[in-house]
């Protein structure tokens, strides 16, 4: 029998994953005070758990988004029902202000936080919704995601109103700039860390060239980790521009199953050729090739996991931080910042550096795939060629 969380029984119960959550009719949302009435609902859900599942079903094809959205919706639902004894569909704006404060210090820890800083699987009895208190950045991200949830439930005719709408209107006045990126100095330090990697043995050499190739992909193309592990070398193609010059491109199937083409600059193609030679394959890929963009050490013909690629990137950042700390206290803040970085920071770094180097913002947008390209623009090759030339000229890795 699945465990039931009842906040009215007086016991200190641990929070459980949403798939194991059984709620009484008083708090399951079927009678929520914010439920829409008088309208025809667009979803079949009649309680908060089913409504959240209907919302999450839209993101099943994008694992990272699904996991992040489920995490935030689950945390709020568990807090609402266990901590304050209210259904999610009865929450008010004031309740959510209390919840935002809760995120900075989830208490009691035995109910909400995984012990000893460990991470347990969702099926483990030791699982908890939090690994610890959320940073200000993570708190803001949680609010953004919950805004998306509440807005969708209102549009679906499940809720009468969005209790976060007042916060959302206030935040529009001052949208924060992207801060999770490496400035030019720190980016140089990261490249120096990679360049200092040993390469005397064959295995060390393979590690070195794979790292150069990975960071070239993440920076020159602004790829997400999921796009690195989910695409193959057969996605490279070459075409002539109006002046007869051959230009390489990389077609990426990205977030939301959207296709985009990214300029494969001369620098990128040189790194690709070096990496492929190290693997013992021809320097240039062919269209039918299914070789993953990044391979495990040893050249095994299979894709790497996102977790493995994330660990590789973090290792470089940690080594960079260690080098900086050896220079003394004056470099401690730089070391701390690079320790916070992740692979996604490199995507932000690519966008920031392109913008700062006067690459047309429309080209930055298309390179990163922030918006889908209309059908008509598929025929505007001159625009694509201009984007390629400007990216080639102004966005360089400079190993």
N, C-alpha and C positions, 0 to 999 in steps of 0.2 A: 504493500500500500504506500502511495506517495505521501511524504510528510506534508502536514498542513500547518501553515503559519497563522496563528490566531492571536492578535495582539491583545485580546481581552482576557486571556487566561492567566495573566500575571506572571508567567514564566519568562525567563530571559532566553528567548529562542534565537538560534543563529539564522541568518538569512539564507535562503536556498535559491538556486537558479529558477528562472521564470518557468521552465518546462516542468519543474517539480512543485510549483506553487499552487496550493488549493486554498481558495478564499471563501469565507462565508458570504451569504447573500448581502449582508449588511455592508461589506467592504469590497465586493467584487466589481462594483461600478454599475451594476444593472439598475441601481436606484440613485445614481450620482446626481448631485444637485446642479451640475453643469452639463447634464445630458441635454442634447437638442430635443425639442418637442415641436410638433406641428409640421415638421419637414420629413420628406421621404429620405431615409438614410441611403447612402450609396454603397455601404458595406453591410454584410450580414451579422457582424459582431454585435452581441448584446451585453458584453462585459469588457472590462478594461484589458484583461489578458488577451482576449481574442482580437480586440481592436489594435493592440500593439503588434500582435502577430500579423494582422492584415497589413499594417504599415511596413513591417520588416520584410514581408514577402516581396516587396518591390526591389529589394537590394540583394536578393539571394545570389545573383550572378556576379556580385562584387564582394568577395569575402572580407576584405579589410573594412569596407564601409559597413557591411552587415554586422561584423563583430563590434565595431565602435558604436553603431547606433543601438544595437541590442544592449550593450553594456550600460549606456546612459539611460535608456528607457527602463531597463531592469532595476537599476539603482534607485531611480525615482519611485517606481512602483513599490519596491520593497520598503523604502523609507516611509512612503505614504501609508502603507497598510500596517507595517510592523511598528514603526516609531510613533506615529501620531494617530493611527487607527482610523484613517480616512481613505476612501477609494480615490484613485488618481483622478477620476472624473468629478470629484468634489473639491479639488484643490483650488485655492484662491491665489491671487497675486501675493498676498501677505504670506501664505504658506510657502511659496516658492522663494521668498526672501529668506525665510528661516532655513530652507533647504540649501540655499547657496552658502549660508554660513556653516551648515553641517558639513559640506564638502571639504572645508578647510580643516576639519578635525572630526572625522567620523567616530562617534562614541555611542555606546560602549564598544571598545575595540574588539572584545571577544565575539561580538555579534557581527561586526562589519569588516574587520581587517584581518587578512591572512597572517598567521603567526610567523614570527622570525624572518619576516621579509621574503618568505618563500611564495612560489606560485603553484597552486594546486589545480588539477583538472576540475571541470565542472561536475563530474560525477563523484569527486572525492568529498567525504564528509567535512574535510578541513577547508573546503572552498569558501571564500567570502567575496563580496562584491568589490572590495577595495584592497589594494596592496599597501595603502597608506594615505595620508592627507594629500589632497590635490593642490598643485601649484596654481597660481593665479591664471596662468595660460590655460591649464587643463580645466579650471573652473569656467572660464569663458567659453571654451570649446564645448563643455557639457551644456551650457545654456543655449548655445547656437543649435546644437542637435535637438534639444528638447523643444526649442522654438519650431523647428521643422516638424517635429512630431505633433505638437498641439495645432499648428496651422493646418496640417493635413487632416487631422481628426475633425477640425471645424469644417473644412471643405468637403469632407466625406459625410457630413451630416450627423456625426456621432456626438460631437460637443457643440454647445451653444456658443462658446467663446474661448479665446486663447488667453489664459491667465498670465502669460509672459508678454503679451502684446505691448503693455506699457513700457516694460524694459526694452523691448525691441525698438520702439519709437525713440526712446531716449538715446540709444546707442547709435542711431543713424547720424547723429550730429557730429560724431567724432569716431569715424572708423579707424581702428588702429592700423598702422603700417605693418608690413611683414617684418618681423624681427628675428625670425629663426633662419638666419643665413650667416655665412662667413664673409667678413670683409676681405679686402684684397690681401692684407698682411697675413691673416690667419689662413686663407686659402693657399698662400705661398708656403706657409709652414707645413700644411698637409702634404703638398706636393714634394717638399723636401724630405718628409718622412718616408714617402713611397720611394723616392729616388735613392734613399740610403739603405733600402732593403738589400740583404745579401743575395748574391746570384752566382755563387761559385759552383754549386752542384746543379745538376739538371732539375732537381725538384725545386731548389731555391729560385732558379731562373724562371721556372713555370709560375711560381707564386708571384714573382715580381711582374712579369708581363701580364698576367691575369689581373693584378691589382691596377696596373696602368690602364688596361683596357676597361675595367669596370668603372673607374673614376672618370675616364674619358666619356663613357656612355652617360653616366649620371650628370656630368657637368656640361659637356658639349651638346647633348641632346635633351637635357632636362628630364630624363626618364624617371618614372616611379619604379620602385623595386619590383612591383607586380608586372610592370612592362618589360623589365629586364628578363625576368624568369619566364614570362609568358609569350615571348616572341623568338623567332629563329633568324639565323643568318641569311636564310632565303628571302627575307623581307627587304634586303638591300637591292636596289635596282639603279640603273644608269640610263640617263636620257640626255639628248643634246638640247641646248638652249637655242634661242633665235640666232645667236652668233656662231653656232656650230660647236660650242664648247661642251664637252661631256661633263655632266654633273651627277654625282651619286646622291641618292636619297635613301632614307630608311622609313619603310611603312610600318607604323605601329598600331596594333590593336590595343586600345587603352581602356581607361575607366568608362564604364557604361557601354562597353562593346563598341566604342566609337573609333573609327579609323582616322589617322592623320599621317601626313608625311613630314619628316624632319630632315633638314639639310644634313647630309653626311659630308662634312667638310674634309679638305685634304688632310688635316691633322687627324681626324677620326679614322679615315681610311688607312693612313700610315700605321696607326696603333692597331687597327684590325689586322692588317697584313703581318705585323710583328707578332701579334698574339696567335694568329693562325699558323705562322711558320713554327712557332714554339710548340704548337700542337701537332706539327707534322702534316698539315694539310695545305692545299694551294692558297696563296695569299688573298685571292679575290673570291668572294662567294658567288654562287650561281642561284638563279631564281627558284629552282626546284629543291634546293638544299634545306634539310630540316635540322641542321646542327643548331642547338640552342645558342643564344647570344653569349651565355656564360656557362662554362663547364666545370665540374669538380676537378680537383687536382688528379692527374692521371689520365685526363682526356676521356673519361667515361661519357659515352654519348647520351646523356640524360640531363634534363633541366635540374637546376639547383632549387632548393626551397627558399622562400622569402626569408625565413629565419636564418638560414645559413649565410645568405648575402648580407643581411643586416649585421650579423656577427662579424663578418669580414670588414665591413665599413667601420663598425665601432672599434675594432682592433686598431685601425689606423688612427682614429681620433684619440684613443687612449695613449698610443705611442707618441703622438704629437704633444699631448698634454704632458707626458713624462719628460720629453725633451725641453719643453718650455719651463717646467718647474726647476730643471737643473740650472737655469740661468738666474734663479733667485726670486725673491718675493715680488719684484716689480712685474714679473710675468705670470703671477698667480691668477689674476683675473682672466687673462687670455687662456690659461690652461683650463680654468673652470668652464669657460664658454665653449671651448672645443670639446670638452667632456660631455656637455649637454647635447651636442650635435648628433644627428642621425642621418641616414641616407636621404631622407626627404629634405633635410636642410640643403643638400647639394642641388636639389631642384629649385628651391628658393634662391640659392646662391646664383645659379645659372640665370634665372630671371632678373635678379637684382643687378648682376654684372652686365647683362645685355642692355638693360634699361639705362644704367649709369654710363655705358659706353655709346649711348645715342643710337642703339638699334631701334628702328621704328617699333613703337609699342604694338602695332598690329602684327608685326612679324614675331615679336616675343609671344604674343597671345597665341598665334598659330603654331609656333614651335612647341609651346608647352601644352597645347590642346585645351586651353581654358574654355573655348567655345567651339562648337561644331562648325565645319566649313559647309556653306550652302552648295547645292548641286551645281549652280551656275559657276561658282569659283573653281570647279574641277577643270574648267576649260580655260581659265585665266593663267596659262603657263608663264606668261611674261611677268605676272605678279609673283608667282612662285620663284621664277629665276632671279628676280630682284631680291627677294627674301634670302635666297641661297647666297647670292653674291655679298649681301650686306652681312649676313651671319659669318660667312667665310672671312671677310675682311676685318670685322670688329669683335668677333667672339672667339678667342683663341685660348687654348689651355697652356701653351708655352712650357712644355716639359723642359 
